[in-house]
Amino acid sequence: MQRREIHTDLGTISYLHRHGAIPIIFLHGLGGSGNNWIKLEQYLDDRFDLYMPDLAGQGRTKIVNYDHTVEMQCSVIASFADGLGIRRPALVGNSYGGWVALRLILSGMPASRLFLIDSAGINKTAGEGTPESREAFLDRIMKMNPGNSRESIRQMIINNAEGREKITSAELESIAVPTAIIWGSEDRIIPMEYASKLHSLIGGSDLEIIHGAGHTPQTSNPAEVAGIISRLMQESHPQV
């Protein structure tokens, strides 16, 4: 993997890249970075063209006039894909990144497949609790990636708690892109009940449970997650 950056009208987007033929864009969770996906690389076929961007307000990406919304994240990733000439990628999103991936699909971004890993978007968010619980959650996030701006992450949490951008049942039912829902059985942040709800509403979706894993199975069980992605990508791309 190589760390690169692309300059767009929205700002500078930093990302990890491994060259290949079949594009996959990985979207990390709140307060993370593209590095959160790096353990998957060794288990994914060399024919996959891997892109692991830092989302707006996180990592090394610097966006002008960032407003802390999911909608803005979608604009950033659409600009990223357009700027690099990425056509019909598979989208893989964990937690907050899954929320962004869902909104990208709903906005009409062409994609070959959608992978939702312990995805946010329909659950009660951390910001909907007490101010004390919100700050405790923020503390935990900042310990994982202390280089991020605490105030930027706080504003994202506040925006997410407003509920304006949550995904509705009708929107989920409208999704026609082949979708796989991958979930850690021991997720204490977004429990399994949300995996079941996503599976029931997204027609034809696959549900894959990673037993013993928590909220980020791509870091605790990378070989298993990569195996699911590879197997399902072969259905869309038989040449893999």
Secondary structure by P-SEA (a helix, b strand, c coil): cccccccccccbbbbbbbbccbbbbbbbccccccccccccccccccccbbbbbbcccccccccccccccaaaaaaaaaaaaaaacccbbbbbbcaaaaaaaaaaaaacccccbbbbccccccccccccccaaaaaaaaaaaaaacccccaaaaaaaaaaaacccccccaaaaaacccbbbbbbccccccccaaaaaaaaacccbbbbbbbcccccccccccaaaaaaaaaaaaaaacccc
